[in-house]
Amino acid sequence: MRLILIRHTRPAVGDNLCYGVTDVDVAPTFEQEAARVVASLPAVERLVTSPLRRCTRLAERIGAARGLVPAVDERLREMDFGRWEGLSWEAVERVELDAWAADFFHARPHGGESVRMVVERVGAALADIGRSGVAHALVTHGGIIKVARAFVGDADAWTERVDFGAMVEMETLVDLDMVRFNSGDRGSWN
């Protein structure tokens, strides 16, 4: 099954803000960014989006251009960062960031989701989507794209940044065992 994962366009928030599941809108540059995404998107048969506005706006634009109706899948939403939501990364307590870095996959110092919890819900979504056997475009978030890349064994999945409007194409079968959860592993979400 071919998947094209698309990160939403630039959101209407300042740089360095933790906004995970916060439903922020798109930046004023949306029209230009969306046009670039639509122009470069290969042919797909289905379109699925995160429920957050920064994704649904782009999915609606793609759908209108390609004659597709976007389906919303809650499991493609970004990670819930709990009490970190809406804070600048500098405002997050250093001890909490260190706790997360020490156990990247399991720690939840913010009270929201752990990376492992996100991996499990995204894995279920990708498995369900994969059963159709047709090419899909998924409009989602940087963290969710990292999870998908980890499922296919991409060694750089946790360390490479995913730019706004970026597309990652993959042929995939979801296998939870392919995602590494060693306590020594390090990664970054964005």
C-alpha positions, 0 to 999 in steps of 0.5 A: 500500500502506498502512503503519502504523508503530508505535514500541515502547512505553517500554523498561525503560532510563533516559532518554538511553541508547543501546540500538539493537540491545540487546534490552531489555525493556518498562517497567512501563507496558507494559500501559497503553501497549499498550492505547492502541496496540491501541485506536487502531490502524486495521484492518490485514491483516498484522502484522510486527515487529522481532525485538527484545523491546520490539517483539515484546511489543507485536506479540504484544499487537496480534496477540492483539487483532486475530487476527493472527500477527506475522511477524518481519523481522530487517530492521526491527531498530534500528540497531546502534550498535556500541561505543556500545550501553549507554552514556549519550549523555553517555559517548560521546566528543564527537569520535565524535558530531561525526564522525557529525554531520559525515557523518550518513549514512555515518559509523560512528564506533561501529563498528556500522552507518551510517545508509546501511546501515540505509536499505538494509536497511529499504528492502529490507524495505519493498519486500518488504512492499509487494509484497503490496499489503495494509495492514500494521502494522509494530512497530519503532523510532524510527530505522526509522520515520524511515527509512520517512518519508524514503522518502516524501519527508517533509522532517522525517523526520530531525529530528522525534522519534518518541514511544514507542507513536506511529503513523505511517501512510503510503501508500508506494512505496520509492524509494532515490533519495528518501532524501537523502544529501548530506554537508551534511544533518543529522539525529538518530536518536531 
